Amino acid sequence: MGDDPVLYQIRVYGHLGPTLLMAFPAFAPEQQGTETVLTGLLPDASALYGVLSEMEGLGLDLLEVRRVSARPNPFPPKGDAP
């Protein structure tokens, strides 16, 4: 396991307004129908649990948490170059 940040998408029910979105500055919001998808990099699992705890405390209806990918390495190993 590496120490690289991981990209997550978190889907919640409803449209989050500017005030609620201020609670999640690391995430970019996108409205999809009746849901809001928050996408952002988190440094580790404890940060993810912190975000989920904040959502619970705010009474948000969590629908999905998806690990999209780890941050791509800007310096791939020399053997992987085309």
N, C-alpha and C positions, 0 to 999 in steps of 0.2 A: 504494500500500500504506500502511495506517495503522499506528499504533503501539499499537492496541488489543489487549488480550489475546484469545486465541482459545480456544474451548472444544473440548477433545479427549476422545474416548473411546478407551481402550486396553484391548483384550481379551487376557487371558492364560489359558493352560490351568491348571486347578487352582484350589483355594481358597487364597487367601493369608491366613495367620494374622496376628495382631496384630503380631508382630515384623517380618514382611516389610512390612506396611502402613505401619509407621513410616518406611520408606525413601521413602514417597511422600506426604508431608503435604499437598500441594496437591490431592490427589485424594480423591473420595468413592468408596468401594468398593461394589459390588453383586454378589452371587453370582447367577449365572444358570446353573443346571444344574451342569456340571462346570467352569465357567469363572468368572473374576472380571473384571468390567468396572470400570475406573477412569475416573472422569469428573472433569475439572478444567480450570481456566483456566491457560494458559501464556503468558508475555509475548512470546515470540518463538521462532523456529526453533531457536536454539541451546539454549534450555531444553528443547524437545522432544527434541533429540538427546542432551542430558544425561540425561533420564529413560530414554530407550531404552538408553543406555550402561549406566546403573545396572541396568536389567532384565537386560541381557546378563551383566553382572558377577555378578548373583545367580543366574544360571542359569535364569531364567524363560523359559517357552515362549511367545513372542509370537505371537498369532494375527491381530490386526488393530489398525490405528491408523486412527481416523476423525476428521477435522476436522468437528465438528458445526456450528459457526458462530463468527463473531466476536461479541464482546460487543455487545448492542444499545445503540445510542446513546440515552441518556436525554433528549437534547435534539435531536429531529429538526429538519431544516430547516423554516423557517416555511411553505414551500409545501406540505409534506406533511401538515399538520394537517387533520383532517376538518371 
